[in-house]
Amino acid sequence: MESRQLPNIISTTGLAVTTTLSILASLMIATTPVLLIYLLNRQPISKTPTKKDIQRINKLELAMEVAKEEMAEKRRTVFS
């Protein structure tokens, strides 16, 4: 009787682990761009953009492109 219950416990545990990992991956995909924008955009840009402001804007645009590519890759690998 115990041998019949063991596979059920293992499959239930596997399902719980898979569900947890899927939820964590979804949260990671959803929060990455928000955190990245927050970190890069902490200082306001002045009315007349300086060289430093332009560099920050360029870094932000590049980071957004990288984040989009990473999110697309994560979606392909996690949900396939």
C-alpha positions as CSV (number, residue, x, y, z in Angstrom):
1,M,0.0,0.0,0.0
2,E,2.8,2.4,0.8
3,S,4.5,1.7,-2.6
4,R,1.3,3.0,-4.4
5,Q,1.2,6.2,-2.4
6,L,4.9,7.1,-2.9
7,P,4.6,8.0,-6.6
8,N,1.6,10.2,-5.8
9,I,3.7,12.1,-3.2
10,I,6.6,12.4,-5.7
11,S,4.4,13.7,-8.5
12,T,2.7,16.2,-6.2
13,T,6.0,17.5,-4.9
14,G,7.3,17.8,-8.5
15,L,4.2,19.7,-9.5
16,A,4.6,22.1,-6.5
17,V,8.3,22.7,-7.4
18,T,7.4,23.3,-11.1
19,T,4.6,25.7,-10.2
20,T,6.8,27.6,-7.8
21,L,9.6,27.9,-10.3
22,S,7.2,29.1,-13.0
23,I,5.8,31.7,-10.7
24,L,9.3,32.9,-9.7
25,A,10.3,33.1,-13.4
26,S,7.2,35.1,-14.2
27,L,7.9,37.6,-11.4
28,M,11.5,37.9,-12.5
29,I,10.4,38.6,-16.1
30,A,7.9,41.2,-15.0
31,T,10.1,43.1,-12.5
32,T,13.4,43.2,-14.4
33,P,12.6,46.2,-16.6
34,V,11.0,48.2,-13.8
35,L,14.0,47.8,-11.5
36,L,16.4,48.6,-14.3
37,I,14.6,51.8,-15.2
38,Y,14.4,52.8,-11.5
39,L,18.2,52.3,-11.0
40,L,19.2,54.1,-14.2
41,N,16.7,57.0,-13.8
42,R,17.2,58.0,-10.1
43,Q,18.5,61.5,-11.0
44,P,16.3,63.9,-13.0
45,I,17.5,65.2,-16.3
46,S,18.1,68.9,-16.4
47,K,16.2,71.3,-18.7
48,T,19.2,71.6,-21.0
49,P,20.7,68.1,-21.2
50,T,24.4,67.9,-20.4
51,K,26.8,65.3,-21.7
52,K,26.3,63.3,-18.6
53,D,22.5,63.3,-19.1
54,I,22.9,62.2,-22.7
55,Q,25.1,59.3,-21.6
56,R,22.5,58.3,-19.0
57,I,19.8,58.4,-21.6
58,N,21.9,56.3,-24.0
59,K,22.6,53.8,-21.2
60,L,18.9,53.6,-20.4
61,E,17.9,53.0,-24.0
62,L,20.6,50.3,-24.3
63,A,19.5,48.7,-21.1
64,M,15.9,48.6,-22.3
65,E,16.9,46.9,-25.5
66,V,18.9,44.3,-23.5
67,A,16.0,43.8,-21.1
68,K,13.5,43.2,-24.0
69,E,15.9,40.7,-25.5
70,E,16.4,38.9,-22.2
71,M,12.6,38.8,-21.5
72,A,12.0,37.3,-24.9
73,E,14.7,34.7,-24.3
74,K,13.4,33.9,-20.8
75,R,9.8,33.5,-22.2
76,R,11.1,31.1,-24.8
77,T,13.1,29.0,-22.4
78,V,10.8,29.0,-19.3
79,F,7.4,28.5,-21.0
80,S,8.5,26.1,-23.7
